[in-house]
Amino acid sequence: MSSLKQRIHEWNQYNKNINKLNELTKQYKEKRDIIENSILDFIEQNNLKNTTIKFDNNNIFYKMNECLPPLSIKLIREILDEVLKKEDSEKILIYIENKRKLNKKINRSLKTKEIKKERKK
């Protein structure tokens, strides 16, 4: 039993360290994003979109990407309703949802939840 206790303690320490690092990373990303947006604004305002900036052995350049929205059941329903009869689209949606349920995966993990101290009444 002490081996289990020791492994839980070790796992918990790693988990705490990861959470601290994730929080620090989040803060860094927020600061980076603020600076990045100001640089992007400057580039756009000064018509420098096609300029490559050499800095610290890196090429930094302006890039725009288009992102497609996620393929959701709602979107599929809207499309099917536009091209098929309502009952046909419903049959297809039911089939898709059933197929998704058959292909679901189970993920195992340990979770932590802080124990709240009881309030005095």
Order of alpha helices (4+ residues) and beta strands (2+ residues): alpha-beta-beta-alpha-alpha
